[in-house]
Amino acid sequence: MKPGCSGFLDMDIEGLLSLKRTNKRTLTIAPSLPDRLQPHLFYLTSGNGAGLTNQVFACFNLIYLSLLTSRIPILPPFHANHQILSSSQLPELSPSSYFNLPLFLASVPLSQGILEWPQIYPSLLSTDPDDQQRFHDSEEERAGWPTVICLGEFANTEGTLKFARVKTTWTNYPPLVKNPKERLMSFLHLVPYLLPNSPFAETLASSNEGGFRATMAPNNSFACIDETMAGSDGGEVGPMEEIGYGRGSWKAVGRFLRFRDELESEGRRIAGRIFGWEEGGGERPFITIHIRHGDFLSFQCNPDPTKPCWSIPQFQRSLTLLQADLVAAGREKVTDVLVMTDETNEEFLAEIEALGWKIPKDGKGGAGGEALKEELGGWYDTLLDTVLLSQGAHIIGTSGSTMSVLSLRRVLDWNNGFGRLVGADDAS
């Protein structure tokens, strides 16, 4: 089973798309994108890029914008990234392989529904060369494709839209939508242009302000933007700050977007094996620590090698402060610690283990979970890292790491936990 083949992709979507189901597994769908969409519905999609957590932020924001504009989001798949994954050659991953989308739809009644691109074009997740032939259509064939007008500055969506057999023409964002200095997007100013039948969208075609390139207004029924990651309600802060403080798309979307049940169960199974729950005594709370090194050490640390930078003693100090916070609040003291880190230095890992902290350094496998490992392939370890971090009763993370910030937000809101972030040269 390929990544992305979760049950959500087989759900009944006849009301959201213009298609006929000939049997449970076979769909008869018109060849071009406009013919695949319902003419009376309104859709929104975007591109996706950067590291996995940034792509998750973008997913939150795309669904959030869809709620604000009464559109149906078409979620792009997640792409492998070298910063987090051991291989950037992994097949793409559908969001429903990561998140429990049916639970989200049941939790957010304002949502009209959610689509994923593989539900419209199943070959999008395929690694079969015959399916990939869509990327090699002739110029004559492309000349007959319908044109889609997208808002944005670069063609992040084109890799997806090529499967849809459409041509893209790009219209720059109006100046108030995107801060030209910080390159942050203001959803407050973007929403009026994305509302169905918006008179504001029509102004984009005739205005020369900002150097607009398109001569047509963005499509009404199918709206697309280049990316959603670098956006927030007002555009004054980035998504990490917005989600870190529990506002915007986190409050409306992210906190309801839980992991798939299979991933949650797998995380508990792994924690049980590491902490010996399988030997009796039942589950116990544990603290998770995320130590991000990698490229952080090269561009955020003090050049003086004698000064500590995300060292183990810094995380020890933060753990001591966290446990003091628990005592002061009358909460149960937690002593079991599970560490996730991208650091591979054996001396560093041995120093962690000498403290009695646990590391799933021998892989997260063990007996059980074979079907999930086969389905997710190379994505398995990375996804389980995020699940395990979020299952901690409390958490300590690395300041500036999107993975730490998102995991901390989950622990605070999902588990009623405490959290701290460790700065490069101190504990904050």
Order of alpha helices (4+ residues) and beta strands (2+ residues): beta-beta-alpha-beta-alpha-beta-alpha-beta-alpha-alpha-alpha-beta-alpha-beta-beta-alpha-alpha-beta-beta-alpha-alpha-alpha-beta-alpha-alpha-beta-alpha-alpha-alpha-beta-alpha-beta
